[in-house]
Amino acid sequence: MKRHRLAELVRWYARVPREQLPAALAGRLATEPRCAVTRYLLGCWSFDHGRCATAVWHMMIAHHAEPQLQSAALLVFAGLNWVGRRGGRLLPVLLETWEEFRRPEFDRTRRERLLLDAFAAPDPGLETMPPLARRLWRLPMQVLRAEIREAVLSRDAGLYPLLAAPA
C-alpha cells in the first residue's frame, strides 16, 4: 500500500465515531478485502470483542498486506497462544509472546507509527508507566489498555516485571 493511501485511510478512520467504526470497516472490507489498515483495525476490534480467531485472521492479512505493521505479526502469535489457552487475559499472553519471540520491535516504522498515533488514547499517568507498557498502550485495543492500566496500578507481581522491561 502506498504511503499516501495508508495515511489517507488512517486519517479517515480516525475521524469515524467509535460507534460507527464497525460499519465503516465492514463497508471498506467489502470493496478492499486486502486493505491492511482495515484488517488491522478489524483485528483490534475483534480482540476487544473476544473474537480471537477472527482477530488473528485479520492481523495475518494486515501483516501480509503491509509487512511494516510489526505489531500485527506480534498480535497474530499472541492471538494464537491466547486461543490455545482458551481465553483468559490478553496482556499476560501478549507479554509472554513478546518475550518468547525475543522482544520484537514494533512501533518503529513510520507507517506503523502513523496508524498507532491516529488511534492513541491519552491516559493520565501514562508518562509514569514503564517503557513497554507505554508501547503496548499504543495498540488500539480497549481490552488491552484496561489490562495494562490495572497491572500498572496494582503493580501486579506477575505482570509488572515484564511491563517494566526495556522496550
N, C-alpha and C positions, 0 to 999 in steps of 0.2 A: 504494500500500500504506500502510495506516495505521501511524503511528509505533510504537504499542504492539505491533502484529503483527510489524513488522520487528524490533523489539527482542527479542520473544519467540523468533522464528525464529533470530536471530543467537545468542542465548544457548543455545538448544537445539543448534544445530550446533557451537558451541564446546565443548560437553560430549561430543560424539561422539568416540570414539577415532579417531585418524588412519586406521588401517587399515580402519575401518568406515565412514568418511565416503563413499566412492563408492556404497556400497549405500544409505546413508541419503539421499543426493542423488537417486539413481535412483528410490527409493520416493516421495519428495516430488514429483519431476518427473512421475510418473505421475498423481498426484492434483491437482497445482497446476502445470500447464505454464508459466504466466506469472509464477511466483514469482521476483522479482528477486534475492533472496538465493540461492536455489537455483541460478539461472542464473549468477550471478556466481561462486559457488564452483565450479560445474562448469566455467566458463571457466578459472578459475585451475588447476584440476586438469588440464584438457585442455592448457593451455600447459606444465605441468610434465611431461606425458607425450608431448610432441611432436606433439600433435593440434591444430595451429594453426588450421586451417579450422573445426574444431568449436569451438575456444575463441572464435574471432571470432563465430560464430553465437550462442553462449551469451551473450557480452558484449553483442551488439547487442540481444538480447531483454531482458537485465538493464537496460540503459540506457533502453530504450523503456519498460519497466515502472516504472522508478524513475529519472527523469532526474537526481536529485541524486547518483547514482553516477557522478561525472565521470571517475573512473579507468576505468570500464567503457568510456566513449567513447574515451579515450586508448588503451586496450588494443585496441579494435576497429581503429583506424587503424594502430597499431603491428603488430598481427597481420596486417593486410592487406599492409603493407610487408614483413613477415617472410616471408609466403607468396611474395610477388613475388621475393624473394631466394633462395627455395628453401632455407630453413634458415639455418644459421649460429648465431650467438649472439644472444640476445634483447636484452640490455642495449644494445648499440650502436644497434640498430634503434629501441628504445624512446626512447633519448636523442635520436636524430635526429628522430623523430616529435614528441617533446615540443617540440623547438626549432622544427621546421617549422610546428607549429600554434601558434606564438607563446606557448610556455610556459603551456599551460592549467593552471588551478588545479584541483587535486583534493585530497582530504583536507581540504576546507574546510567542508563541511556537516555538521551534527550526525548525519544518517543515515549518511553515508559514514564518518565517524569512528567511529561505533558499530560498524559492520561491521569496519573495519580494526583497531580496538582489540581486538576479540574474538579476532582471529587474529594479533595482533602476536607477533613472536618476539624475545625478548631476544638480544642479541649483545654479548659483551664488546668494548668499544671502539666501540660504536655512537655514544656521545656524542661521539667524536672524528671521526666521519665528517662529510663536508661536508653542508650542509643538504639538497640534492636527493637525495643518497644515502640520507639518513635517511628522507626522504618515500617514496622508491621502495621502501625496505626494508619499509615497512608493507604493501605489496601482498602478499597471502598466496600467494606463489608461491616454491617452494623453488628452482627453477632460477634465477630472477631473483636471489634472495638470495645464492646461491652465486656468481653472476657479479659482483654488487656487492662482495661480500667480496673476491673475487680482484682486482678492479680497484682497490679502495681499498688493499689490502695491497701490491700491486705498483706502485701509482701509475702505472698504465698511461697512457702519454703520449697515446694516442688517446681514452681514455675519461675519465680523471680531470678534465681541464679542464671538461668538461660536468657531471660529477658535482659539481664544486665551484661551479657556477653558483648564483647566488641562487635559492632556491626560492620 
